[in-house]
């Protein structure tokens, strides 16, 4: 029995059946045995691969997006980018290596709740103290005035456990974060929506259905077949609102994830859109071996604050010029394949990375929400 299961059983023993999202939160983020507080992470040597781990091409293109935003913002001297759910820092490292035009102004904040993953930031990135990155945070003098400090030259990278609240505008990026936030479950019964709680029966954690609060049921489709299931994504919705607040006036929030509408998810078996992973392998039921595997849920976009823009990752990367980078890669490969040097291998890798990032049956179908 895992430490998380022991804790969950204890909570059920004290309170009776508990909400599904509470169990997911413990399984992923409990300080005692949660998946992400231990060894769980993205990467080829981890448990799953995101677009950032496919190779550096994704980070290069995100760097182009940052440049577009920086230019739209009037090329400010301080340009704050916050990457939420930064994991071990793979995307940040690729972005910085691509040397975007905004680099001198760039203040890049990696936000990661997992202490184990946050500890990796300093091994691959040169981290600075937040006070040096953001002079506006400096304590005021006796007259209540902040010292006049010239903004240092970037890029400057800092690491934090939660979304910062900074003066001015911030640009918040979340790549495959929303699917990893705790979620509840609802099931349609003959007499309406029921909430899935978690209880104990003998030696097993089991699902327990109770009537769903009418206020929450009102946001779910009513014309679905009995047995259909839907996610309850209050945590994802709350995160988006917090991110919008952190971005501030003139800022931007961008989230990339696999996503659909609640009605679309109801039409599919719930085991297709709730998944578990460990060491790149799909796992079993999310209540099995709590804390030993990732638990992820496809994002119901209609349960979030409405995005101003939504398009596929393939379309978004196309708008950032992925095709020209692939054409350049093919040209270099054709010129240098016989040599087989590092430039040739990098060019060939770029072509392969692009195929994965644009795959309509995989990463290319992810949704980019702004």
Beta strands, then each sheet from edge to edge (+ up, - down):
strand 1: 18-19
strand 2: 79-84
strand 3: 106-111
strand 4: 156-160
strand 5: 170-175
strand 6: 184-189
strand 7: 192-201
strand 8: 204-211
strand 9: 229-232
strand 10: 252-257
strand 11: 259-260
strand 12: 274-278
strand 13: 281-282
strand 14: 294-297
strand 15: 299-300
strand 16: 310-312
strand 17: 367-369
sheet 1: 1+ 7- 6+ 9-
sheet 2: 1+ 7- 8+
sheet 3: 4+ 3+ 2+ 5+ 10+ 17- 16+
sheet 4: 11+ 15+
sheet 5: 13+ 12- 14+
end
